[in-house]
Amino acid sequence: MALAAAIGVPHPKWDERPLLLVVLRPGHEADPEALKAHVAERVAKWWTPDEVRIVETLPIGPTGKVLKRELRQAATS
């Protein structure tokens, strides 16, 4: 994994649930369900993402941080 970000997305029952977005290193592969299981073994159940998405890139701002606002807008549209 090269980069990852977790964001909250709307959920009908819990108002919001985590979504994990992962950028893989070039030439690497990963199964989203395996990544989800890996996280589930290490964090509380309510922190475990409902979904893991493999993406090409994440938006990075001028300070080098992931622009989560842009991720939330893209995930909910």
PQR file with spaces between the fields and no chain letter, atoms N, CA, C, O and H, PARSE charges and radii, in Angstrom:
ATOM       1  N    MET     1       0.845   -1.159    0.000 -0.4000 1.5000
ATOM       2  CA   MET     1       0.000    0.000    0.000 -0.0000 2.0000
ATOM       3  C    MET     1       0.900    1.234    0.000  0.5500 1.7000
ATOM       4  O    MET     1       1.865    1.308    0.760 -0.5500 1.4000
ATOM       5  N    ALA     2       0.578    2.193   -0.852 -0.4000 1.5000
ATOM       6  CA   ALA     2       1.358    3.417   -0.930 -0.0000 2.0000
ATOM       7  C    ALA     2       0.742    4.526   -0.083  0.5500 1.7000
ATOM       8  O    ALA     2       1.454    5.310    0.544 -0.5500 1.4000
ATOM       9  H    ALA     2      -0.207    2.133   -1.470  0.4000 1.0000
ATOM      10  N    LEU     3      -0.593    4.582   -0.073 -0.4000 1.5000
ATOM      11  CA   LEU     3      -1.290    5.661    0.613 -0.0000 2.0000
ATOM      12  C    LEU     3      -2.710    5.198    0.897  0.5500 1.7000
ATOM      13  O    LEU     3      -3.293    4.449    0.113 -0.5500 1.4000
ATOM      14  H    LEU     3      -1.172    3.945   -0.583  0.4000 1.0000
ATOM      15  N    ALA     4      -3.264    5.643    2.016 -0.4000 1.5000
ATOM      16  CA   ALA     4      -4.642    5.295    2.351 -0.0000 2.0000
ATOM      17  C    ALA     4      -5.284    6.448    3.103  0.5500 1.7000
ATOM      18  O    ALA     4      -4.604    7.240    3.755 -0.5500 1.4000
ATOM      19  H    ALA     4      -2.791    6.251    2.653  0.4000 1.0000
ATOM      20  N    ALA     5      -6.604    6.528    3.002 -0.4000 1.5000
ATOM      21  CA   ALA     5      -7.366    7.536    3.730 -0.0000 2.0000
ATOM      22  C    ALA     5      -8.716    6.939    4.099  0.5500 1.7000
ATOM      23  O    ALA     5      -9.341    6.240    3.302 -0.5500 1.4000
ATOM      24  H    ALA     5      -7.156    5.884    2.472  0.4000 1.0000
ATOM      25  N    ALA     6      -9.147    7.221    5.302 -0.4000 1.5000
ATOM      26  CA   ALA     6     -10.477    6.802    5.754 -0.0000 2.0000
ATOM      27  C    ALA     6     -11.346    8.048    5.866  0.5500 1.7000
ATOM      28  O    ALA     6     -10.927    9.073    6.403 -0.5500 1.4000
ATOM      29  H    ALA     6      -8.638    7.789    5.950  0.4000 1.0000
ATOM      30  N    ILE     7     -12.570    7.937    5.345 -0.4000 1.5000
ATOM      31  CA   ILE     7     -13.516    9.047    5.428 -0.0000 2.0000
ATOM      32  C    ILE     7     -14.847    8.507    5.910  0.5500 1.7000
ATOM      33  O    ILE     7     -15.118    7.311    5.809 -0.5500 1.4000
ATOM      34  H    ILE     7     -12.911    7.105    4.908  0.4000 1.0000
ATOM      35  N    GLY     8     -15.667    9.389    6.430 -0.4000 1.5000
ATOM      36  CA   GLY     8     -17.026    9.021    6.804 -0.0000 2.0000
ATOM      37  C    GLY     8     -17.961    9.272    5.642  0.5500 1.7000
ATOM      38  O    GLY     8     -17.908   10.323    5.003 -0.5500 1.4000
ATOM      39  H    GLY     8     -15.447   10.361    6.512  0.4000 1.0000
ATOM      40  N    VAL     9     -18.821    8.300    5.372 -0.4000 1.5000
ATOM      41  CA   VAL     9     -19.830    8.458    4.315 -0.0000 2.0000
ATOM      42  C    VAL     9     -21.204    8.198    4.923  0.5500 1.7000
ATOM      43  O    VAL     9     -21.321    7.443    5.889 -0.5500 1.4000
ATOM      44  H    VAL     9     -18.864    7.446    5.891  0.4000 1.0000
ATOM      45  N    PRO    10     -22.236    8.812    4.370 -0.5600 1.5000
ATOM      46  CA   PRO    10     -23.582    8.647    4.924  0.2800 2.0000
ATOM      47  C    PRO    10     -24.015    7.182    4.983  0.5500 1.7000
ATOM      48  O    PRO    10     -23.711    6.385    4.096 -0.5500 1.4000
ATOM      49  N    HIS    11     -24.731    6.858    6.054 -0.4000 1.5000
ATOM      50  CA   HIS    11     -25.258    5.510    6.256 -0.0000 2.0000
ATOM      51  C    HIS    11     -26.690    5.654    6.764  0.5500 1.7000
ATOM      52  O    HIS    11     -26.944    6.490    7.631 -0.5500 1.4000
ATOM      53  H    HIS    11     -24.978    7.505    6.774  0.4000 1.0000
ATOM      54  N    PRO    12     -27.639    4.856    6.246 -0.5600 1.5000
ATOM      55  CA   PRO    12     -29.042    5.026    6.622  0.2800 2.0000
ATOM      56  C    PRO    12     -29.332    4.759    8.105  0.5500 1.7000
ATOM      57  O    PRO    12     -30.217    5.392    8.680 -0.5500 1.4000
ATOM      58  N    LYS    13     -28.606    3.841    8.721 -0.4000 1.5000
ATOM      59  CA   LYS    13     -28.891    3.504   10.118 -0.0000 2.0000
ATOM      60  C    LYS    13     -27.992    4.269   11.091  0.5500 1.7000
ATOM      61  O    LYS    13     -28.465    4.758   12.117 -0.5500 1.4000
ATOM      62  H    LYS    13     -27.887    3.327    8.254  0.4000 1.0000
ATOM      63  N    TRP    14     -26.712    4.375   10.778 -0.4000 1.5000
ATOM      64  CA   TRP    14     -25.739    4.925   11.726 -0.0000 2.0000
ATOM      65  C    TRP    14     -25.332    6.361   11.396  0.5500 1.7000
ATOM      66  O    TRP    14     -24.378    6.869   11.985 -0.5500 1.4000
ATOM      67  H    TRP    14     -26.327    3.978    9.945  0.4000 1.0000
ATOM      68  N    ASP    15     -26.009    7.010   10.497 -0.4000 1.5000
ATOM      69  CA   ASP    15     -25.689    8.361   10.038 -0.0000 2.0000
ATOM      70  C    ASP    15     -24.405    8.404    9.214  0.5500 1.7000
ATOM      71  O    ASP    15     -24.376    9.003    8.140 -0.5500 1.4000
ATOM      72  H    ASP    15     -26.784    6.597   10.019  0.4000 1.0000
ATOM      73  N    GLU    16     -23.330    7.763    9.720 -0.4000 1.5000
ATOM      74  CA   GLU    16     -22.067    7.793    9.008 -0.0000 2.0000
ATOM      75  C    GLU    16     -21.258    6.538    9.336  0.5500 1.7000
ATOM      76  O    GLU    16     -21.249    6.073   10.476 -0.5500 1.4000
ATOM      77  H    GLU    16     -23.354    7.277   10.593  0.4000 1.0000
ATOM      78  N    ARG    17     -20.583    6.001    8.324 -0.4000 1.5000
ATOM      79  CA   ARG    17     -19.715    4.825    8.506 -0.0000 2.0000
ATOM      80  C    ARG    17     -18.418    5.054    7.744  0.5500 1.7000
ATOM      81  O    ARG    17     -18.391    5.825    6.785 -0.5500 1.4000
ATOM      82  H    ARG    17     -20.591    6.378    7.399  0.4000 1.0000
ATOM      83  N    PRO    18     -17.331    4.386    8.165 -0.5600 1.5000
ATOM      84  CA   PRO    18     -16.047    4.588    7.487  0.2800 2.0000
ATOM      85  C    PRO    18     -15.960    3.913    6.118  0.5500 1.7000
ATOM      86  O    PRO    18     -16.505    2.834    5.887 -0.5500 1.4000
ATOM      87  N    LEU    19     -15.262    4.588    5.240 -0.4000 1.5000
ATOM      88  CA   LEU    19     -14.907    4.075    3.917 -0.0000 2.0000
ATOM      89  C    LEU    19     -13.398    4.235    3.813  0.5500 1.7000
ATOM      90  O    LEU    19     -12.869    5.318    4.062 -0.5500 1.4000
ATOM      91  H    LEU    19     -14.819    5.464    5.427  0.4000 1.0000
ATOM      92  N    LEU    20     -12.703    3.164    3.447 -0.4000 1.5000
ATOM      93  CA   LEU    20     -11.248    3.206    3.320 -0.0000 2.0000
ATOM      94  C    LEU    20     -10.879    3.236    1.843  0.5500 1.7000
ATOM      95  O    LEU    20     -11.288    2.370    1.069 -0.5500 1.4000
ATOM      96  H    LEU    20     -13.133    2.284    3.245  0.4000 1.0000
ATOM      97  N    LEU    21     -10.100    4.248    1.463 -0.4000 1.5000
ATOM      98  CA   LEU    21      -9.614    4.399    0.093 -0.0000 2.0000
ATOM      99  C    LEU    21      -8.117    4.123    0.104  0.5500 1.7000
ATOM     100  O    LEU    21      -7.377    4.700    0.901 -0.5500 1.4000
ATOM     101  H    LEU    21      -9.768    4.951    2.092  0.4000 1.0000
ATOM     102  N    VAL    22      -7.677    3.237   -0.785 -0.4000 1.5000
ATOM     103  CA   VAL    22      -6.292    2.769   -0.779 -0.0000 2.0000
ATOM     104  C    VAL    22      -5.671    2.945   -2.160  0.5500 1.7000
ATOM     105  O    VAL    22      -6.260    2.571   -3.175 -0.5500 1.4000
ATOM     106  H    VAL    22      -8.278    2.769   -1.432  0.4000 1.0000
ATOM     107  N    VAL    23      -4.468    3.522   -2.180 -0.4000 1.5000
ATOM     108  CA   VAL    23      -3.662    3.603   -3.391 -0.0000 2.0000
ATOM     109  C    VAL    23      -2.544    2.585   -3.220  0.5500 1.7000
ATOM     110  O    VAL    23      -1.803    2.631   -2.238 -0.5500 1.4000
ATOM     111  H    VAL    23      -3.989    3.825   -1.356  0.4000 1.0000
ATOM     112  N    LEU    24      -2.422    1.675   -4.163 -0.4000 1.5000
ATOM     113  CA   LEU    24      -1.397    0.631   -4.099 -0.0000 2.0000
ATOM     114  C    LEU    24      -0.097    1.097   -4.740  0.5500 1.7000
ATOM     115  O    LEU    24      -0.092    1.966   -5.612 -0.5500 1.4000
ATOM     116  H    LEU    24      -3.023    1.637   -4.961  0.4000 1.0000
ATOM     117  N    ARG    25       0.984    0.514   -4.299 -0.4000 1.5000
ATOM     118  CA   ARG    25       2.278    0.770   -4.931 -0.0000 2.0000
ATOM     119  C    ARG    25       2.244    0.205   -6.354  0.5500 1.7000
ATOM     120  O    ARG    25       1.559   -0.786   -6.608 -0.5500 1.4000
ATOM     121  H    ARG    25       0.980   -0.192   -3.590  0.4000 1.0000
ATOM     122  N    PRO    26       2.965    0.818   -7.266 -0.5600 1.5000
ATOM     123  CA   PRO    26       2.987    0.310   -8.645  0.2800 2.0000
ATOM     124  C    PRO    26       3.412   -1.163   -8.684  0.5500 1.7000
ATOM     125  O    PRO    26       4.385   -1.568   -8.048 -0.5500 1.4000
ATOM     126  N    GLY    27       2.658   -1.939   -9.443 -0.4000 1.5000
ATOM     127  CA   GLY    27       2.958   -3.357   -9.608 -0.0000 2.0000
ATOM     128  C    GLY    27       2.419   -4.258   -8.514  0.5500 1.7000
ATOM     129  O    GLY    27       2.618   -5.472   -8.568 -0.5500 1.4000
ATOM     130  H    GLY    27       1.867   -1.610   -9.960  0.4000 1.0000
ATOM     131  N    HIS    28       1.739   -3.696   -7.519 -0.4000 1.5000
ATOM     132  CA   HIS    28       1.191   -4.498   -6.428 -0.0000 2.0000
ATOM     133  C    HIS    28      -0.310   -4.670   -6.598  0.5500 1.7000
ATOM     134  O    HIS    28      -0.981   -3.861   -7.240 -0.5500 1.4000
ATOM     135  H    HIS    28       1.577   -2.710   -7.475  0.4000 1.0000
ATOM     136  N    GLU    29      -0.811   -5.733   -6.014 -0.4000 1.5000
ATOM     137  CA   GLU    29      -2.247   -6.015   -6.027 -0.0000 2.0000
ATOM     138  C    GLU    29      -2.710   -6.258   -4.605  0.5500 1.7000
ATOM     139  O    GLU    29      -1.921   -6.645   -3.744 -0.5500 1.4000
ATOM     140  H    GLU    29      -0.266   -6.389   -5.493  0.4000 1.0000
ATOM     141  N    ALA    30      -3.992   -6.029   -4.362 -0.4000 1.5000
ATOM     142  CA   ALA    30      -4.579   -6.320   -3.051 -0.0000 2.0000
ATOM     143  C    ALA    30      -6.062   -6.574   -3.224  0.5500 1.7000
ATOM     144  O    ALA    30      -6.721   -5.985   -4.082 -0.5500 1.4000
ATOM     145  H    ALA    30      -4.633   -5.714   -5.062  0.4000 1.0000
ATOM     146  N    ASP    31      -6.564   -7.451   -2.402 -0.4000 1.5000
ATOM     147  CA   ASP    31      -7.989   -7.752   -2.390 -0.0000 2.0000
ATOM     148  C    ASP    31      -8.657   -6.848   -1.352  0.5500 1.7000
ATOM     149  O    ASP    31      -8.275   -6.874   -0.182 -0.5500 1.4000
ATOM     150  H    ASP    31      -6.029   -7.929   -1.705  0.4000 1.0000
ATOM     151  N    PRO    32      -9.649   -6.049   -1.762 -0.5600 1.5000
ATOM     152  CA   PRO    32     -10.316   -5.162   -0.809  0.2800 2.0000
ATOM     153  C    PRO    32     -10.871   -5.898    0.416  0.5500 1.7000
ATOM     154  O    PRO    32     -10.806   -5.377    1.529 -0.5500 1.4000
ATOM     155  N    GLU    33     -11.409   -7.087    0.223 -0.4000 1.5000
ATOM     156  CA   GLU    33     -11.956   -7.834    1.356 -0.0000 2.0000
ATOM     157  C    GLU    33     -10.854   -8.290    2.312  0.5500 1.7000
ATOM     158  O    GLU    33     -11.065   -8.342    3.524 -0.5500 1.4000
ATOM     159  H    GLU    33     -11.462   -7.511   -0.681  0.4000 1.0000
ATOM     160  N    ALA    34      -9.681   -8.621    1.770 -0.4000 1.5000
ATOM     161  CA   ALA    34      -8.554   -9.005    2.618 -0.0000 2.0000
ATOM     162  C    ALA    34      -8.052   -7.804    3.422  0.5500 1.7000
ATOM     163  O    ALA    34      -7.692   -7.943    4.591 -0.5500 1.4000
ATOM     164  H    ALA    34      -9.510   -8.579    0.785  0.4000 1.0000
ATOM     165  N    LEU    35      -8.031   -6.630    2.798 -0.4000 1.5000
ATOM     166  CA   LEU    35      -7.635   -5.420    3.520 -0.0000 2.0000
ATOM     167  C    LEU    35      -8.631   -5.103    4.628  0.5500 1.7000
ATOM     168  O    LEU    35      -8.247   -4.719    5.733 -0.5500 1.4000
ATOM     169  H    LEU    35      -8.323   -6.516    1.849  0.4000 1.0000
ATOM     170  N    LYS    36      -9.895   -5.266    4.323 -0.4000 1.5000
ATOM     171  CA   LYS    36     -10.950   -5.023    5.318 -0.0000 2.0000
ATOM     172  C    LYS    36     -10.793   -5.988    6.502  0.5500 1.7000
ATOM     173  O    LYS    36     -10.925   -5.576    7.655 -0.5500 1.4000
ATOM     174  H    LYS    36     -10.206   -5.578    3.425  0.4000 1.0000
ATOM     175  N    ALA    37     -10.518   -7.245    6.228 -0.4000 1.5000
ATOM     176  CA   ALA    37     -10.310   -8.232    7.293 -0.0000 2.0000
ATOM     177  C    ALA    37      -9.067   -7.897    8.113  0.5500 1.7000
ATOM     178  O    ALA    37      -9.059   -8.061    9.332 -0.5500 1.4000
ATOM     179  H    ALA    37     -10.411   -7.579    5.292  0.4000 1.0000
ATOM     180  N    HIS    38      -8.029   -7.432    7.448 -0.4000 1.5000
ATOM     181  CA   HIS    38      -6.795   -7.042    8.141 -0.0000 2.0000
ATOM     182  C    HIS    38      -7.079   -5.915    9.136  0.5500 1.7000
ATOM     183  O    HIS    38      -6.632   -5.962   10.282 -0.5500 1.4000
ATOM     184  H    HIS    38      -8.035   -7.299    6.456  0.4000 1.0000
ATOM     185  N    VAL    39      -7.818   -4.913    8.692 -0.4000 1.5000
ATOM     186  CA   VAL    39      -8.172   -3.796    9.565 -0.0000 2.0000
ATOM     187  C    VAL    39      -9.072   -4.280   10.705  0.5500 1.7000
ATOM     188  O    VAL    39      -8.901   -3.859   11.850 -0.5500 1.4000
ATOM     189  H    VAL    39      -8.181   -4.875    7.761  0.4000 1.0000
ATOM     190  N    ALA    40     -10.026   -5.156   10.400 -0.4000 1.5000
ATOM     191  CA   ALA    40     -10.974   -5.641   11.405 -0.0000 2.0000
ATOM     192  C    ALA    40     -10.285   -6.362   12.558  0.5500 1.7000
ATOM     193  O    ALA    40     -10.785   -6.357   13.682 -0.5500 1.4000
ATOM     194  H    ALA    40     -10.166   -5.497    9.471  0.4000 1.0000
ATOM     195  N    GLU    41      -9.137   -6.981   12.281 -0.4000 1.5000
ATOM     196  CA   GLU    41      -8.391   -7.668   13.332 -0.0000 2.0000
ATOM     197  C    GLU    41      -7.683   -6.703   14.273  0.5500 1.7000
ATOM     198  O    GLU    41      -7.250   -7.098   15.356 -0.5500 1.4000
ATOM     199  H    GLU    41      -8.731   -6.985   11.367  0.4000 1.0000
ATOM     200  N    ARG    42      -7.564   -5.448   13.870 -0.4000 1.5000
ATOM     201  CA   ARG    42      -6.728   -4.510   14.615 -0.0000 2.0000
ATOM     202  C    ARG    42      -7.450   -3.322   15.229  0.5500 1.7000
ATOM     203  O    ARG    42      -6.883   -2.624   16.069 -0.5500 1.4000
ATOM     204  H    ARG    42      -7.916   -5.128   12.991  0.4000 1.0000
ATOM     205  N    VAL    43      -8.680   -3.083   14.827 -0.4000 1.5000
ATOM     206  CA   VAL    43      -9.409   -1.918   15.341 -0.0000 2.0000
ATOM     207  C    VAL    43     -10.797   -2.348   15.834  0.5500 1.7000
ATOM     208  O    VAL    43     -11.263   -3.452   15.552 -0.5500 1.4000
ATOM     209  H    VAL    43      -9.141   -3.650   14.144  0.4000 1.0000
ATOM     210  N    ALA    44     -11.428   -1.460   16.565 -0.4000 1.5000
ATOM     211  CA   ALA    44     -12.769   -1.729   17.082 -0.0000 2.0000
ATOM     212  C    ALA    44     -13.749   -1.954   15.928  0.5500 1.7000
ATOM     213  O    ALA    44     -13.571   -1.418   14.834 -0.5500 1.4000
ATOM     214  H    ALA    44     -11.049   -0.563   16.794  0.4000 1.0000
ATOM     215  N    LYS    45     -14.767   -2.741   16.186 -0.4000 1.5000
ATOM     216  CA   LYS    45     -15.737   -3.095   15.143 -0.0000 2.0000
ATOM     217  C    LYS    45     -16.365   -1.862   14.499  0.5500 1.7000
ATOM     218  O    LYS    45     -16.563   -1.830   13.284 -0.5500 1.4000
ATOM     219  H    LYS    45     -14.912   -3.176   17.074  0.4000 1.0000
ATOM     220  N    TRP    46     -16.673   -0.865   15.292 -0.4000 1.5000
ATOM     221  CA   TRP    46     -17.329    0.325   14.747 -0.0000 2.0000
ATOM     222  C    TRP    46     -16.364    1.197   13.947  0.5500 1.7000
ATOM     223  O    TRP    46     -16.806    2.102   13.238 -0.5500 1.4000
ATOM     224  H    TRP    46     -16.512   -0.891   16.279  0.4000 1.0000
ATOM     225  N    TRP    47     -15.057    0.947   14.044 -0.4000 1.5000
ATOM     226  CA   TRP    47     -14.080    1.658   13.231 -0.0000 2.0000
ATOM     227  C    TRP    47     -13.781    0.915   11.931  0.5500 1.7000
ATOM     228  O    TRP    47     -13.224    1.499   11.002 -0.5500 1.4000
ATOM     229  H    TRP    47     -14.698    0.212   14.620  0.4000 1.0000
ATOM     230  N    THR    48     -14.139   -0.345   11.855 -0.4000 1.5000
ATOM     231  CA   THR    48     -13.859   -1.142   10.660 -0.0000 2.0000
ATOM     232  C    THR    48     -14.685   -0.612    9.488  0.5500 1.7000
ATOM     233  O    THR    48     -15.902   -0.469    9.610 -0.5500 1.4000
ATOM     234  H    THR    48     -14.592   -0.819   12.610  0.4000 1.0000
ATOM     235  N    PRO    49     -14.043   -0.319    8.360 -0.5600 1.5000
ATOM     236  CA   PRO    49     -14.790    0.227    7.227  0.2800 2.0000
ATOM     237  C    PRO    49     -15.774   -0.788    6.654  0.5500 1.7000
ATOM     238  O    PRO    49     -15.505   -1.989    6.613 -0.5500 1.4000
ATOM     239  N    ASP    50     -16.915   -0.276    6.216 -0.4000 1.5000
ATOM     240  CA   ASP    50     -17.897   -1.121    5.540 -0.0000 2.0000
ATOM     241  C    ASP    50     -17.405   -1.513    4.154  0.5500 1.7000
ATOM     242  O    ASP    50     -17.774   -2.558    3.618 -0.5500 1.4000
ATOM     243  H    ASP    50     -17.134    0.699    6.249  0.4000 1.0000
ATOM     244  N    GLU    51     -16.562   -0.653    3.586 -0.4000 1.5000
ATOM     245  CA   GLU    51     -16.074   -0.893    2.234 -0.0000 2.0000
ATOM     246  C    GLU    51     -14.634   -0.411    2.117  0.5500 1.7000
ATOM     247  O    GLU    51     -14.245    0.579    2.735 -0.5500 1.4000
ATOM     248  H    GLU    51     -16.262    0.195    4.021  0.4000 1.0000
ATOM     249  N    VAL    52     -13.851   -1.124    1.317 -0.4000 1.5000
ATOM     250  CA   VAL    52     -12.496   -0.714    0.968 -0.0000 2.0000
ATOM     251  C    VAL    52     -12.462   -0.578   -0.547  0.5500 1.7000
ATOM     252  O    VAL    52     -12.819   -1.507   -1.272 -0.5500 1.4000
ATOM     253  H    VAL    52     -14.167   -1.928    0.815  0.4000 1.0000
ATOM     254  N    ARG    53     -12.033    0.581   -1.017 -0.4000 1.5000
ATOM     255  CA   ARG    53     -11.933    0.826   -2.455 -0.0000 2.0000
ATOM     256  C    ARG    53     -10.469    1.040   -2.826  0.5500 1.7000
ATOM     257  O    ARG    53      -9.751    1.804   -2.181 -0.5500 1.4000
ATOM     258  H    ARG    53     -11.744    1.336   -0.428  0.4000 1.0000
ATOM     259  N    ILE    54     -10.053    0.353   -3.870 -0.4000 1.5000
ATOM     260  CA   ILE    54      -8.724    0.577   -4.437 -0.0000 2.0000
ATOM     261  C    ILE    54      -8.874    1.694   -5.463  0.5500 1.7000
ATOM     262  O    ILE    54      -9.681    1.585   -6.387 -0.5500 1.4000
ATOM     263  H    ILE    54     -10.637   -0.267   -4.394  0.4000 1.0000
ATOM     264  N    VAL    55      -8.100    2.769   -5.306 -0.4000 1.5000
ATOM     265  CA   VAL    55      -8.177    3.915   -6.214 -0.0000 2.0000
ATOM     266  C    VAL    55      -6.800    4.188   -6.814  0.5500 1.7000
ATOM     267  O    VAL    55      -5.781    3.736   -6.291 -0.5500 1.4000
ATOM     268  H    VAL    55      -7.445    2.858   -4.555  0.4000 1.0000
ATOM     269  N    GLU    56      -6.785    4.923   -7.905 -0.4000 1.5000
ATOM     270  CA   GLU    56      -5.526    5.254   -8.585 -0.0000 2.0000
ATOM     271  C    GLU    56      -4.746    6.319   -7.828  0.5500 1.7000
ATOM     272  O    GLU    56      -3.531    6.212   -7.667 -0.5500 1.4000
ATOM     273  H    GLU    56      -7.613    5.290   -8.330  0.4000 1.0000
ATOM     274  N    THR    57      -5.453    7.347   -7.363 -0.4000 1.5000
ATOM     275  CA   THR    57      -4.812    8.463   -6.669 -0.0000 2.0000
ATOM     276  C    THR    57      -5.740    9.013   -5.592  0.5500 1.7000
ATOM     277  O    THR    57      -6.941    8.745   -5.583 -0.5500 1.4000
ATOM     278  H    THR    57      -6.441    7.434   -7.494  0.4000 1.0000
ATOM     279  N    LEU    58      -5.160    9.777   -4.699 -0.4000 1.5000
ATOM     280  CA   LEU    58      -5.924   10.534   -3.713 -0.0000 2.0000
ATOM     281  C    LEU    58      -5.561   12.006   -3.905  0.5500 1.7000
ATOM     282  O    LEU    58      -4.411   12.319   -4.213 -0.5500 1.4000
ATOM     283  H    LEU    58      -4.184    9.995   -4.706  0.4000 1.0000
ATOM     284  N    PRO    59      -6.521   12.909   -3.728 -0.5600 1.5000
ATOM     285  CA   PRO    59      -6.197   14.330   -3.896  0.2800 2.0000
ATOM     286  C    PRO    59      -5.298   14.803   -2.743  0.5500 1.7000
ATOM     287  O    PRO    59      -5.617   14.612   -1.570 -0.5500 1.4000
ATOM     288  N    ILE    60      -4.186   15.415   -3.102 -0.4000 1.5000
ATOM     289  CA   ILE    60      -3.221   15.904   -2.121 -0.0000 2.0000
ATOM     290  C    ILE    60      -3.147   17.422   -2.229  0.5500 1.7000
ATOM     291  O    ILE    60      -3.023   17.967   -3.325 -0.5500 1.4000
ATOM     292  H    ILE    60      -3.927   15.571   -4.055  0.4000 1.0000
ATOM     293  N    GLY    61      -3.222   18.099   -1.093 -0.4000 1.5000
ATOM     294  CA   GLY    61      -3.149   19.559   -1.074 -0.0000 2.0000
ATOM     295  C    GLY    61      -1.714   20.057   -1.077  0.5500 1.7000
ATOM     296  O    GLY    61      -0.776   19.259   -1.070 -0.5500 1.4000
ATOM     297  H    GLY    61      -3.323   17.656   -0.202  0.4000 1.0000
ATOM     298  N    PRO    62      -1.540   21.360   -1.086 -0.5600 1.5000
ATOM     299  CA   PRO    62      -0.199   21.943   -1.145  0.2800 2.0000
ATOM     300  C    PRO    62       0.667   21.623    0.079  0.5500 1.7000
ATOM     301  O    PRO    62       1.893   21.689   -0.003 -0.5500 1.4000
ATOM     302  N    THR    63       0.046   21.281    1.203 -0.4000 1.5000
ATOM     303  CA   THR    63       0.814   20.931    2.401 -0.0000 2.0000
ATOM     304  C    THR    63       1.156   19.446    2.455  0.5500 1.7000
ATOM     305  O    THR    63       1.811   18.995    3.394 -0.5500 1.4000
ATOM     306  H    THR    63      -0.950   21.228    1.270  0.4000 1.0000
ATOM     307  N    GLY    64       0.717   18.681    1.452 -0.4000 1.5000
ATOM     308  CA   GLY    64       1.016   17.253    1.406 -0.0000 2.0000
ATOM     309  C    GLY    64      -0.016   16.379    2.083  0.5500 1.7000
ATOM     310  O    GLY    64       0.158   15.163    2.169 -0.5500 1.4000
ATOM     311  H    GLY    64       0.185   19.047    0.689  0.4000 1.0000
ATOM     312  N    LYS    65      -1.099   16.990    2.569 -0.4000 1.5000
ATOM     313  CA   LYS    65      -2.153   16.222    3.234 -0.0000 2.0000
ATOM     314  C    LYS    65      -3.231   15.802    2.236  0.5500 1.7000
ATOM     315  O    LYS    65      -3.463   16.471    1.229 -0.5500 1.4000
ATOM     316  H    LYS    65      -1.241   17.977    2.499  0.4000 1.0000
ATOM     317  N    VAL    66      -3.881   14.681    2.538 -0.4000 1.5000
ATOM     318  CA   VAL    66      -5.001   14.217    1.712 -0.0000 2.0000
ATOM     319  C    VAL    66      -6.176   15.163    1.912  0.5500 1.7000
ATOM     320  O    VAL    66      -6.513   15.512    3.043 -0.5500 1.4000
ATOM     321  H    VAL    66      -3.693   14.138    3.356  0.4000 1.0000
ATOM     322  N    LEU    67      -6.794   15.573    0.819 -0.4000 1.5000
ATOM     323  CA   LEU    67      -7.938   16.485    0.860 -0.0000 2.0000
ATOM     324  C    LEU    67      -9.217   15.673    1.062  0.5500 1.7000
ATOM     325  O    LEU    67      -9.876   15.277    0.100 -0.5500 1.4000
ATOM     326  H    LEU    67      -6.521   15.289   -0.100  0.4000 1.0000
ATOM     327  N    LYS    68      -9.549   15.435    2.321 -0.4000 1.5000
ATOM     328  CA   LYS    68     -10.684   14.575    2.642 -0.0000 2.0000
ATOM     329  C    LYS    68     -12.020   15.179    2.220  0.5500 1.7000
ATOM     330  O    LYS    68     -12.960   14.446    1.911 -0.5500 1.4000
ATOM     331  H    LYS    68      -9.014   15.757    3.102  0.4000 1.0000
ATOM     332  N    ARG    69     -12.112   16.484    2.204 -0.4000 1.5000
ATOM     333  CA   ARG    69     -13.365   17.109    1.765 -0.0000 2.0000
ATOM     334  C    ARG    69     -13.677   16.713    0.318  0.5500 1.7000
ATOM     335  O    ARG    69     -14.823   16.415   -0.018 -0.5500 1.4000
ATOM     336  H    ARG    69     -11.349   17.079    2.454  0.4000 1.0000
ATOM     337  N    GLU    70     -12.646   16.714   -0.531 -0.4000 1.5000
ATOM     338  CA   GLU    70     -12.833   16.297   -1.921 -0.0000 2.0000
ATOM     339  C    GLU    70     -13.201   14.822   -2.012  0.5500 1.7000
ATOM     340  O    GLU    70     -14.022   14.433   -2.843 -0.5500 1.4000
ATOM     341  H    GLU    70     -11.715   16.956   -0.257  0.4000 1.0000
ATOM     342  N    LEU    71     -12.594   14.002   -1.158 -0.4000 1.5000
ATOM     343  CA   LEU    71     -12.927   12.573   -1.144 -0.0000 2.0000
ATOM     344  C    LEU    71     -14.383   12.353   -0.746  0.5500 1.7000
ATOM     345  O    LEU    71     -15.081   11.544   -1.358 -0.5500 1.4000
ATOM     346  H    LEU    71     -11.928   14.318   -0.483  0.4000 1.0000
ATOM     347  N    ARG    72     -14.840   13.072    0.279 -0.4000 1.5000
ATOM     348  CA   ARG    72     -16.233   12.920    0.723 -0.0000 2.0000
ATOM     349  C    ARG    72     -17.203   13.338   -0.378  0.5500 1.7000
ATOM     350  O    ARG    72     -18.212   12.672   -0.611 -0.5500 1.4000
ATOM     351  H    ARG    72     -14.273   13.728    0.776  0.4000 1.0000
ATOM     352  N    GLN    73     -16.889   14.452   -1.057 -0.4000 1.5000
ATOM     353  CA   GLN    73     -17.761   14.914   -2.140 -0.0000 2.0000
ATOM     354  C    GLN    73     -17.816   13.883   -3.261  0.5500 1.7000
ATOM     355  O    GLN    73     -18.891   13.604   -3.793 -0.5500 1.4000
ATOM     356  H    GLN    73     -16.070   14.992   -0.868  0.4000 1.0000
ATOM     357  N    ALA    74     -16.682   13.321   -3.621 -0.4000 1.5000
ATOM     358  CA   ALA    74     -16.638   12.332   -4.697 -0.0000 2.0000
ATOM     359  C    ALA    74     -17.345   11.042   -4.287  0.5500 1.7000
ATOM     360  O    ALA    74     -18.011   10.417   -5.112 -0.5500 1.4000
ATOM     361  H    ALA    74     -15.808   13.547   -3.189  0.4000 1.0000
ATOM     362  N    ALA    75     -17.208   10.636   -3.029 -0.4000 1.5000
ATOM     363  CA   ALA    75     -17.813    9.379   -2.564 -0.0000 2.0000
ATOM     364  C    ALA    75     -19.329    9.472   -2.449  0.5500 1.7000
ATOM     365  O    ALA    75     -20.013    8.456   -2.578 -0.5500 1.4000
ATOM     366  H    ALA    75     -16.666   11.144   -2.359  0.4000 1.0000
ATOM     367  N    THR    76     -19.865   10.650   -2.213 -0.4000 1.5000
ATOM     368  CA   THR    76     -21.302   10.786   -2.030 -0.0000 2.0000
ATOM     369  C    THR    76     -22.020   11.236   -3.297  0.5500 1.7000
ATOM     370  O    THR    76     -23.248   11.323   -3.310 -0.5500 1.4000
ATOM     371  H    THR    76     -19.310   11.475   -2.108  0.4000 1.0000
ATOM     372  N    SER    77     -21.279   11.522   -4.358 -0.4000 1.5000
ATOM     373  CA   SER    77     -21.950   11.956   -5.605 -0.0000 2.0000
ATOM     374  C    SER    77     -22.048   10.834   -6.595  0.5500 1.7000
ATOM     375  O    SER    77     -22.580   11.021   -7.689 -0.5500 1.4000
ATOM     376  H    SER    77     -20.281   11.451   -4.348  0.4000 1.0000
